[in-house]
């Protein structure tokens, strides 16, 4: 019997520090066994085991390993000598530290990992951490959001969340897993890095922002809610042909943007403390997702054709089961296809500063009128047609809001709420509708700005 990558000899428990380091190395590799009571040649060392020898060792092991190791310890007698067999399995949580350092096995040697090796091991093995993590929210106390329920039932009329949680193993000892919490919670207050931040900047740099939005709701509704914000801040024109219904032509391919947002929330690296950042500039829109592509994949490869290595399998499973993604690995090809069919926009994907960046950029400069500020020298006629079409679709209360803004330019949402006797949430919905239809704009800062009618 000889020492190997899976087997180590130690003469006695006086070498407790080396034993604990070797157990860390085994746990970080493929598991292994230490036989205490044998010398380097595999011969009995004559070790004597006191009443508290093993108990004291277990205390030290718990004090100096993180996460704590729980090996199998067996006392065996061979002739006149004793040995203790300590066996540890490969850990599901890596790296395992011993005395605040990480070790690994190379042949029959235990060596300390470099910081780079530790980071790589953490990246490779902690993706499942979110899948296995517990949110501490009891299923009995979970209030399923009614808005999300209605949203899901549009695609899945018979949806029942208790049955869905059980079928897809989204509960851990009667508590929501982290994946379930992020997908279905009304407001995410546990995982700060899972929030999505969106901003519209003035010009083509981040010096001044015009508006911003922080999404903390259920991931299943992220793309839907974020797209509402994006549509308020990108350009659009109407194409009007005699005898035919008018059609909206947006500055960017909406389906591609929606797919890119879904791709980001499903496949980002949730072990990274950063957040998904969506930045809207005058001539480009960027979606920055924390973490590089897994398993050595690169942006060039995935842009060539379907390929999927889901980083967050439970989140991906939820989206797929409910019909919010068509199939794993098909998102990137659809983004490219929709962008090409739209025309006038090119899409680029790359790694940048530890993140995966998707950029939609105009090929030939500005081609669209502003949704909220028409260029009258070019769009005088279509502007009038657009106003008549949009205004005719409003109900009475929405028209009252529009006329109030015409009469009282610069009013804030709270002032409009008081003037018209409508709730703040209703004002918010109606304002969003009027802005998306190009009838009003918002000017000024978040604190002092107000609403104006488009001229």
SVG drawing of the C-alpha trace seen along z (x, -y; Angstrom):
<svg xmlns="http://www.w3.org/2000/svg" viewBox="-64 -76 73 85">
<polyline fill="none" stroke="black" stroke-width="0.4" points="0.0,0.0 1.4,-3.3 0.5,-7.0 -1.4,-8.4 -3.6,-11.3 -6.4,-9.6 -4.4,-8.2 -2.1,-9.7 -0.2,-8.3 0.3,-10.3 2.2,-8.9 0.1,-10.4 -2.4,-13.1 0.4,-15.4 0.4,-16.3 -3.2,-17.5 -2.5,-20.7 -1.1,-18.7 -3.9,-16.2 -6.5,-19.0 -4.7,-20.6 -4.7,-17.3 -8.4,-16.8 -9.0,-20.2 -7.0,-19.1 -9.0,-15.9 -12.3,-17.8 -11.2,-20.3 -10.2,-17.4 -11.7,-14.0 -12.0,-13.0 -9.6,-10.7 -8.5,-8.8 -5.8,-9.5 -4.5,-6.6 -3.2,-8.0 -0.8,-5.6 1.3,-4.7 4.7,-6.2 5.7,-7.2 6.5,-3.6 3.1,-2.4 4.3,-0.7 2.7,-0.9 4.1,-3.8 3.1,-2.6 0.6,-5.4 -1.3,-5.4 -4.8,-6.9 -5.9,-8.5 -9.5,-8.9 -9.9,-12.4 -7.5,-12.1 -10.1,-11.8 -12.5,-14.2 -9.9,-16.9 -9.0,-16.4 -12.7,-16.8 -12.9,-20.1 -9.8,-21.4 -11.2,-20.2 -14.4,-22.2 -12.5,-25.3 -10.1,-25.4 -12.1,-24.4 -14.5,-26.5 -17.0,-25.2 -16.7,-22.8 -15.7,-19.2 -17.5,-16.2 -15.3,-13.2 -15.9,-9.5 -13.6,-8.5 -13.0,-4.8 -10.6,-3.4 -9.0,-0.1 -6.7,2.3 -4.0,4.2 -2.1,6.6 -0.4,4.7 -1.0,1.3 -3.9,-1.0 -4.7,-3.2 -7.5,-5.7 -9.0,-5.8 -10.3,-9.3 -12.3,-9.5 -13.7,-12.6 -15.7,-12.9 -15.3,-15.6 -17.0,-18.7 -20.0,-20.3 -18.9,-23.7 -15.5,-24.7 -12.9,-25.8 -12.7,-24.3 -10.3,-26.3 -8.0,-25.0 -6.5,-27.6 -7.8,-30.2 -6.0,-28.8 -7.0,-26.4 -5.1,-23.2 -5.2,-20.7 -3.7,-17.3 -1.0,-17.0 0.0,-13.3 0.7,-12.3 1.5,-15.8 -0.7,-18.4 0.0,-21.9 -1.4,-25.3 -3.5,-26.9 -2.7,-30.2 -5.2,-33.1 -6.0,-32.7 -6.6,-29.0 -8.9,-29.7 -10.9,-32.2 -11.2,-29.8 -12.4,-27.0 -14.9,-29.3 -16.3,-30.4 -16.6,-26.8 -18.2,-25.4 -20.4,-28.1 -22.8,-28.5 -24.9,-25.8 -24.8,-27.8 -27.8,-29.9 -29.7,-26.8 -29.2,-25.2 -29.4,-28.3 -32.4,-28.8 -34.3,-32.1 -35.7,-31.4 -39.2,-32.3 -41.7,-29.7 -44.1,-28.5 -47.0,-28.9 -46.2,-32.6 -45.5,-33.3 -48.0,-35.7 -47.9,-34.9 -48.1,-38.3 -51.5,-38.7 -49.9,-40.7 -47.4,-37.9 -50.1,-35.3 -52.1,-37.0 -49.0,-37.5 -48.1,-33.8 -51.7,-32.7 -51.7,-34.4 -49.4,-31.6 -50.4,-29.0 -54.1,-29.2 -54.0,-26.3 -51.0,-27.5 -50.9,-26.7 -47.8,-27.9 -47.9,-25.3 -48.0,-22.5 -45.4,-24.1 -43.0,-24.5 -43.4,-20.9 -43.0,-19.5 -39.8,-21.5 -38.3,-21.0 -38.2,-24.7 -38.7,-24.1 -36.0,-23.3 -37.5,-21.9 -40.7,-23.8 -38.9,-27.1 -38.5,-28.7 -35.1,-28.1 -33.2,-31.2 -34.1,-30.4 -37.8,-30.3 -37.6,-33.5 -35.9,-35.4 -38.4,-34.2 -41.6,-34.7 -41.2,-37.2 -43.1,-40.5 -40.0,-42.5 -36.5,-41.2 -35.1,-42.3 -32.6,-39.4 -30.3,-39.3 -29.2,-42.9 -27.0,-41.9 -30.1,-40.4 -31.6,-43.9 -31.5,-45.2 -30.5,-48.9 -31.6,-50.8 -30.8,-54.4 -31.2,-56.8 -28.2,-59.1 -27.8,-62.4 -25.6,-62.1 -23.2,-59.2 -21.5,-59.1 -22.5,-58.6 -21.9,-62.2 -25.6,-63.1 -28.6,-60.8 -32.1,-61.8 -34.1,-59.0 -33.4,-55.7 -35.3,-52.6 -34.3,-49.9 -36.1,-46.6 -36.5,-44.6 -39.5,-42.5 -39.8,-38.9 -37.3,-37.9 -40.1,-36.4 -41.4,-40.0 -38.1,-41.7 -38.0,-41.9 -41.7,-43.1 -41.2,-45.9 -37.8,-47.0 -39.0,-47.1 -41.7,-49.6 -39.0,-51.9 -36.8,-51.4 -39.8,-52.2 -40.2,-55.6 -36.6,-56.5 -36.0,-55.3 -37.2,-56.7 -40.1,-55.5 -41.9,-56.5 -45.2,-55.5 -45.5,-54.2 -48.8,-55.2 -50.0,-53.8 -53.4,-54.8 -56.1,-52.2 -53.9,-50.3 -53.4,-50.3 -50.4,-52.3 -47.4,-50.5 -44.8,-51.4 -41.2,-51.2 -38.9,-51.4 -35.3,-52.6 -34.1,-49.2 -35.6,-45.7 -37.9,-45.2 -37.9,-41.4 -34.1,-41.3 -33.9,-43.7 -36.5,-41.6 -34.6,-38.4 -31.3,-40.0 -32.8,-41.0 -34.2,-37.6 -30.9,-36.1 -29.1,-38.3 -31.4,-37.6 -31.5,-33.8 -27.8,-33.3 -25.9,-36.0 -23.4,-34.9 -25.3,-35.4 -22.2,-34.7 -20.8,-38.0 -21.8,-41.0 -22.5,-43.2 -25.9,-44.0 -27.2,-43.8 -26.8,-47.3 -28.8,-48.5 -27.6,-51.9 -29.4,-53.8 -27.4,-56.4 -28.2,-58.6 -26.6,-56.1 -26.4,-52.8 -28.0,-50.6 -25.9,-48.4 -26.8,-45.4 -24.0,-44.5 -24.4,-41.1 -22.0,-40.2 -19.7,-37.2 -18.0,-35.7 -19.5,-32.9 -19.0,-29.6 -16.7,-26.7 -14.3,-28.7 -17.0,-29.7 -16.4,-33.0 -18.8,-35.5 -17.5,-34.6 -18.5,-31.0 -22.1,-31.6 -22.7,-34.1 -22.0,-31.4 -24.8,-29.1 -26.9,-27.6 -25.0,-26.5 -26.0,-26.4 -24.3,-25.7 -26.9,-27.0 -25.2,-28.6 -28.4,-28.8 -30.3,-25.6 -33.2,-26.1 -33.9,-29.6 -33.6,-28.5 -35.9,-25.5 -38.6,-27.9 -38.4,-30.2 -38.5,-27.2 -41.3,-25.4 -43.5,-28.5 -42.8,-29.2 -40.7,-32.4 -37.8,-30.9 -38.3,-28.7 -35.3,-26.4 -31.9,-26.5 -29.2,-28.0 -31.6,-29.6 -31.6,-33.1 -28.5,-34.5 -29.4,-33.3 -32.8,-34.9 -31.2,-38.2 -29.0,-38.2 -31.9,-37.2 -34.2,-39.9 -31.5,-42.6 -30.7,-41.7 -34.4,-41.7 -34.9,-45.1 -32.0,-46.7 -30.1,-49.9 -28.7,-48.4 -25.8,-46.1 -25.3,-43.9 -22.0,-43.2 -21.3,-40.7 -18.0,-40.7 -16.4,-40.2 -15.4,-43.4 -14.1,-43.8 -15.4,-40.5 -18.8,-40.9 -20.7,-39.9 -21.7,-42.9 -24.3,-43.1 -24.3,-46.4 -27.0,-47.5 -25.6,-50.3 -27.0,-52.4 -25.2,-51.7 -26.0,-55.0 -26.7,-57.6 -30.1,-58.9 -32.9,-57.6 -35.9,-58.0 -38.0,-60.8 -38.0,-61.1 -41.0,-59.4 -41.3,-62.5 -39.9,-65.2 -40.7,-65.3 -38.4,-66.8 -41.0,-69.0 -38.8,-70.0 -38.7,-66.3 -41.9,-64.9 -44.5,-67.7 -47.0,-65.7 -46.5,-62.4 -46.5,-64.3 -50.1,-65.5 -51.3,-62.1 -49.6,-60.5 -51.3,-62.9 -54.7,-62.3 -54.3,-58.5 -52.9,-58.5 -55.3,-61.0 -58.3,-59.1 -57.3,-56.0 -57.4,-57.7 -60.3,-57.2 -61.9,-60.1 -59.6,-60.2 -56.5,-59.8 -57.6,-62.8 -58.3,-64.8 -54.7,-64.1 -53.3,-65.1 -55.3,-68.4 -54.2,-69.1 -50.6,-68.9 -51.3,-71.1 -52.9,-73.7 -50.4,-73.4 -47.0,-72.5 -44.3,-71.3 -46.7,-69.8 -45.4,-66.8 -47.2,-63.5 -48.4,-64.3 -49.8,-67.6 -51.6,-66.0 -53.0,-63.3 -54.4,-66.0 -55.8,-68.1 -57.6,-65.2 -58.5,-63.2 -56.8,-60.1 -54.5,-57.8 -50.7,-58.0 -50.6,-54.5 -53.2,-55.5 -51.4,-58.7 -48.2,-56.7 -49.9,-54.3 -51.5,-57.0 -48.3,-59.1 -46.4,-56.1 -49.1,-55.6 -49.0,-59.2 -45.2,-59.2 -45.1,-55.9 -47.5,-57.4 -45.4,-60.5 -48.0,-62.9 -46.1,-64.2 -42.5,-64.4 -40.8,-64.7 -38.2,-67.4 -35.9,-68.3 -34.4,-66.3 -36.1,-63.5 -36.9,-65.9 -37.8,-69.1 -38.8,-68.0 -42.3,-67.8 -44.4,-66.8 -45.0,-68.8 -47.1,-68.3 -45.2,-67.6 -45.6,-70.5"/>
</svg>
